[in-house]
Amino acid sequence: MKRPLALIGFTMFIVLAVCFYAFSYFPHVILLLSAAGLVVTLVIPKIRRCVSPSVFMATALISALIFASTVQFYVLPVRSNCTEEIRKISAVVLDEPEFLYGNYTYKLRVKEINGEDKSLKLLLRSRESIPCSVSDTLKFESVIFEDNYPKSFTNRIFVGAYVNSADDVTVEKATSPSLYYYIVSFREALRTAMYRVFDFDVAALSSAVLLGDKSGLSNDIIMGLRRAGMSHLAVVSGLHL
C-alpha cells in the first residue's frame, strides 16, 4: 500500500457521497457490508497479508458510522419539528435570497416556534420577493416540512417552510446588523455598479466571476463557458469573498 492517505481519502469521499444521495437506508447497508468485509480481511490469512483491503473496509465502516450518527443525533432531532400543524415561526435571515425553481429561497436561523426557543436552520420558499436584508427577523406562519434538496443538506438545512406571498411575512429590521450584513451590502453595491456601467451580458459574467452570482447568466453564456471548458470561472470559490 504505497499511498494509504489517498486510499483513505478516496474511500471516505465515495462512501459519504453514496450515503448522501441514498439518504434513507444505504448507510446501514454500508455499515453491515463493511463490518462483514473487515472481519473477512482480518480472518483470512491470505487477505490479511495485504493491508489495503483492511484499510478500505475500516475506512468505509468509519465513514458510514459517522454519517449514520450525524443523521441519528442531529438531523432526525431537527426533523422532529416536521408536522402538518401550522406553526408561528420567528427567524433571522442568514444570506441573500436565491431564485430557484420559480421561488425565492431564504436561508434562516430559527429563533422561536410557537413562542418556544429553537435553534435550527430553515429554508423559506416564497412565490414573491420578501423585502428584507441579512440580519432582519422574519415572522410568518407555515407548516415545517423535510427539505431534501441536496444544496440545502450541504448547508446543514434539513427542514423548510413555504409562504404564498410577501404579505404573509412580517419583517423586523435589525437594530444591530451582523458583520456579514455589511459584506453582503458591499457585494450588492458592486453588483449594482456593474449592471449600471456594463452591458447586461458583460455585467452578468463579471458578477459571476467576481462575486459568484450566476443568476444573470444567459443560457448562451453558460453553454459557451462549458464548450470552452471554463465553467470553473463562475463556480463559487475562495475568490468570491
N, C-alpha and C positions, 0 to 999 in steps of 0.2 A: 504494500500500500504506500505508494510514493507521495500521494497528495491527500492526506487524511482530512485536512480542513476543507478542501474542495468537495470531497465526498460528503462530509457532514453538512456543509452549507447547501449543496445542491439537493441532497435528500430532504433536508428540512424545508427548503423552498417548495419542492414538489408536493410534499405531504400537506403543508399548510395551504397551498393553492387548491389542492383537491378537496380538503376539508372545507375550505371557504366556499367553493362553488357547489359542493354537495353537502350543504349545511346540516341536513336533518339527521341522517343515520350513518353516514360514511365514516366519521371519526371513530365510532365504536367498532366498525368493521376493521379499520386500520389497526386499532388497538389490539384486537384479537389476533389478527394475522401477523402483526409484527412481534407480539409476545410469543406466539407459537413458533415463528421463524427464528427468534432469538434463542429459544430453548433448543431447537434443532441444531443451530450453528454451534452451540456450546456443547451439545451431547455427542454429535457425530465427530469422531477424531479427524477424518479427512477434511471436513469443512472447517473444523476448529483451528487447523494449522494456518489457514488463510484468515487474516484479521478482517479483511474488508466486509465479508457478509455479516459478521457480528456487529461491526460498527454501523453498517447500513441498517440492520434491524433495530439496534438500540436507538439510533437517531430517529428512525420512523416512530418507534414506540414513545419516545420522549416528546416528539413534536405533536403527535396525536393526543398525548396526555395533556400537554399544555393547552391545546385548542379546546379539548373537551372540558377541562377545568375552567377555562375562561368562560365558556358558554354556560356551564352549570352554576358558577358562583357570581357571574357578573351580568351576562346577557339575559338569562332567564329571570333573575330578580327584577331587572328593568322592565322586561316584557310582562311581568305580572300586573302591571298597570293597565294592560290592554283589556278592555271590556267593551260591551256595547252601550255602556252608560255614557251619557254626555257629561263631560267634566268642565268645570271652570278652571282655566289654566292661566297662570301668570308666568311669563318667561322673558329672558333677556336676549336680544339679538346679538349673535356672535360674529356675523360676517355679512358681506354684501349678498343680496339675493341672486339666484341664478334662474334663468328661464329654461325649464326642461319639460318637454312633452306637453306644451300648452299651459303649463302652470308656473307661477313664480314660487320658488322654494326658498325658505328661510331657515338657517341653522340657529336653533335656540337653546339656551340653557334654562331649564325649568326651575322656577323658584317655589311655586306653590301649585298644588292641585286640590281643588275644593277647600282651599284655606289651609291645607296641611303642607308643611315644608317638605319639599322634594329636591333631590339633586340628580338630574339626569338630562341627557341631551335629547332633543326632539326636532324633527324636520317638519316644518309647517308648509303646506301647499295651499296656494290661493289662486283663483282664476284672475284676480286683479292685483296690480302692484299696490303694496301697502306703503304709505308714506312714512317710512321710519329709517333710522340710521343705526349703526353699530352702537351698542350700549343702551339703546332705548328698551323700555319694557312694554311688551305686548300682552293684552288681556283679552281672552276670547273663550268661547265655548265650543267644544268639539269632542268627538269620540277619539280615543287614542288607539291606534292600530299598529300591528307589526310592520316595520318598514324593512323590506328585504332588498332594496336597491343596493347593488354592490358598492357604489361610491359612498353611500351613507354608512355602510358597515365599516369601511376603511377609516371613516371619521368617527368611529365609535358611536354612531347614531343608530339605534335599534328600533325606535318607535317613531310614529308620525302622527300628524293631525291634519285636518283639512277645513278650510272655510271657503264659502262661496264668493265673498266679495270683501273689499277693504272696509266696508261699513260694518262688518261683523267683528272688527278688531278695534279695540281701544288702545291708542298709542300714548304712552307716557314718556316724554323726553327726559333723557338722562341729565341730572344736575351736575354730575362729575364724571364725564366720559372717560373710558379707559385709554391707555396709550395707543391701542390698536385702532381706536376711532380716528385719531389724527393721522395714522398711517393710511387708513382707508380714504380719508378725506383728501390727503395729498395725492393718492393714486387716482382718485376721481377727478381732481383738478388737472392732472397730467392727461388723462383720457379726454377730458373735455377740450383741452387746448389742442390736442392732436386733431380731433374732428373739426375744429374751427379753422385750423391752418391748412391741413392737407385735404386732398380728395378722399372720398369715403373709403375706397378700397385701400389706399395707401395708409390712411389713419387706422383702419381695421387691422392691417398687417403689422403696423408699428405697435399698436396696442397689444397684439398677441405676442410679439417678440419681446417687448419691454416689460409688459405687465402680466402676461399670461392670460389675458382676456380674449377668448376666441369667439365671443358672441357675435361680433360684427363680420366675421369672415364669410365670404360668399362660397358657394359650392365650387365655383371655378377656381378660386384661390386655393381651397383645400385640396382639390384634385391636382392642381398644378404643383403644390408642395409635395404631394405623395409621388407624383410621377418623377419629380426631381430628386426624390429621396431626402427631402429637407423638412419633413413633418416635425422633426425634433425641435426645430426653431420655435414652434408655437406650443411646445409642451411645458407645463409648469415645472420650474426647476429652481435652484438656488439663485439664478439670475433674477427671478421675479420677486424681489423684495416687496 
